[in-house]
């Protein structure tokens, strides 16, 4: 794939994305009212301000879940080819699991896994 193909791909991506946005702006019916600017909470009208500070623990817990969920995505292809690759695959997955386990221990010691 040459540089011309890469530039063409970039231009096509920009044109398709921008064209889709412009087409939706041109064809969509719009109405402006004060209700559209209000936050929506499951059909229940909000009371007070919607800008409240959340505990960072929920964010850390979600990030840790995401990290260990993506780990499974990487382990599935390994499990498929482990017989063909042999001992090299076993050593690589052990290193991978060790690094993830060290990250898990770090998060545990920092208190990121404690639910509020």
C-alpha positions as a Python dict, from the first residue, in 0.01 Angstrom:
ca = {
    (1, 'X'): (0, 0, 0),
    (2, 'X'): (168, 313, -120),
    (3, 'X'): (144, 666, 7),
    (4, 'X'): (-101, 757, -271),
    (5, 'X'): (-342, 488, -151),
    (6, 'X'): (-311, 610, 206),
    (7, 'X'): (-383, 969, 105),
    (8, 'X'): (-679, 856, -105),
    (9, 'X'): (-813, 654, 189),
    (10, 'X'): (-780, 956, 419),
    (11, 'X'): (-958, 1184, 172),
    (12, 'X'): (-1240, 932, 120),
    (13, 'X'): (-1284, 896, 495),
    (14, 'X'): (-1309, 1271, 544),
    (15, 'X'): (-1550, 1309, 251),
    (16, 'X'): (-1779, 1027, 367),
    (17, 'X'): (-1786, 1147, 728),
    (18, 'X'): (-1832, 1513, 638),
    (19, 'X'): (-2084, 1429, 367),
    (20, 'X'): (-2293, 1226, 608),
    (21, 'X'): (-2299, 1508, 861),
    (22, 'X'): (-2385, 1769, 599),
    (23, 'X'): (-2655, 1548, 446),
    (24, 'X'): (-2819, 1490, 784),
    (25, 'X'): (-2810, 1865, 860),
    (26, 'X'): (-2971, 1941, 524),
    (27, 'X'): (-3245, 1676, 537),
    (28, 'X'): (-3334, 1663, 907),
    (29, 'X'): (-3625, 1863, 1044),
    (30, 'X'): (-3520, 2076, 1337),
    (31, 'X'): (-3717, 2254, 1604),
    (32, 'X'): (-3576, 2464, 1883),
    (33, 'X'): (-3744, 2471, 2223),
    (34, 'X'): (-3639, 2487, 2586),
    (35, 'X'): (-3725, 2121, 2654),
    (36, 'X'): (-3446, 1998, 2428),
    (37, 'X'): (-3181, 2160, 2644),
    (38, 'X'): (-3295, 1987, 2965),
    (39, 'X'): (-3125, 1669, 3091),
    (40, 'X'): (-3332, 1353, 3056),
    (41, 'X'): (-3334, 1103, 3343),
    (42, 'X'): (-3552, 802, 3253),
    (43, 'X'): (-3867, 1011, 3215),
    (44, 'X'): (-3846, 1160, 3564),
    (45, 'X'): (-3802, 1537, 3577),
    (46, 'X'): (-3478, 1634, 3746),
    (47, 'X'): (-3474, 1826, 4070),
    (48, 'X'): (-3191, 2063, 4143),
    (49, 'X'): (-2877, 2083, 3937),
    (50, 'X'): (-2767, 1801, 3710),
    (51, 'X'): (-2399, 1880, 3757),
    (52, 'X'): (-2306, 1671, 4058),
    (53, 'X'): (-1966, 1528, 4136),
    (54, 'X'): (-1939, 1150, 4114),
    (55, 'X'): (-1694, 949, 4315),
    (56, 'X'): (-1384, 861, 4112),
    (57, 'X'): (-1406, 504, 4243),
    (58, 'X'): (-1686, 422, 3998),
    (59, 'X'): (-1470, 542, 3711),
    (60, 'X'): (-1171, 336, 3826),
    (61, 'X'): (-1387, 28, 3871),
    (62, 'X'): (-1523, 66, 3516),
    (63, 'X'): (-1172, 107, 3373),
    (64, 'X'): (-1050, -204, 3552),
    (65, 'X'): (-1347, -400, 3421),
    (66, 'X'): (-1265, -281, 3071),
    (67, 'X'): (-898, -381, 3102),
    (68, 'X'): (-977, -731, 3219),
    (69, 'X'): (-1257, -768, 2965),
    (70, 'X'): (-1019, -681, 2681),
    (71, 'X'): (-779, -938, 2825),
    (72, 'X'): (-1027, -1208, 2729),
    (73, 'X'): (-1035, -1076, 2373),
    (74, 'X'): (-660, -1136, 2351),
    (75, 'X'): (-676, -1477, 2518),
    (76, 'X'): (-932, -1626, 2277),
    (77, 'X'): (-704, -1627, 1967),
    (78, 'X'): (-424, -1763, 2184),
    (79, 'X'): (-646, -2052, 2295),
    (80, 'X'): (-725, -2134, 1932),
    (81, 'X'): (-361, -2164, 1817),
    (82, 'X'): (-192, -2288, 2134),
    (83, 'X'): (-148, -2644, 2000),
    (84, 'X'): (24, -2530, 1682),
    (85, 'X'): (258, -2280, 1847),
    (86, 'X'): (351, -2495, 2147),
    (87, 'X'): (574, -2392, 2433),
    (88, 'X'): (639, -2042, 2296),
    (89, 'X'): (267, -1962, 2324),
    (90, 'X'): (260, -2089, 2682),
    (91, 'X'): (554, -1870, 2785),
    (92, 'X'): (404, -1565, 2612),
    (93, 'X'): (66, -1605, 2779),
    (94, 'X'): (232, -1654, 3118),
    (95, 'X'): (420, -1325, 3072),
    (96, 'X'): (96, -1158, 2962),
    (97, 'X'): (-93, -1293, 3264),
    (98, 'X'): (190, -1191, 3498),
    (99, 'X'): (178, -831, 3372),
    (100, 'X'): (-200, -822, 3412),
    (101, 'X'): (-176, -973, 3759),
    (102, 'X'): (75, -709, 3864),
    (103, 'X'): (-166, -440, 3741),
    (104, 'X'): (-444, -607, 3937),
    (105, 'X'): (-231, -608, 4254),
    (106, 'X'): (-144, -242, 4202),
    (107, 'X'): (-512, -150, 4167),
    (108, 'X'): (-600, -358, 4472),
    (109, 'X'): (-336, -192, 4689),
    (110, 'X'): (-443, 154, 4574),
    (111, 'X'): (-801, 72, 4679),
    (112, 'X'): (-956, 95, 4332),
    (113, 'X'): (-1151, -228, 4388),
    (114, 'X'): (-1326, -115, 4706),
    (115, 'X'): (-1690, -43, 4634),
    (116, 'X'): (-1814, 269, 4807),
}
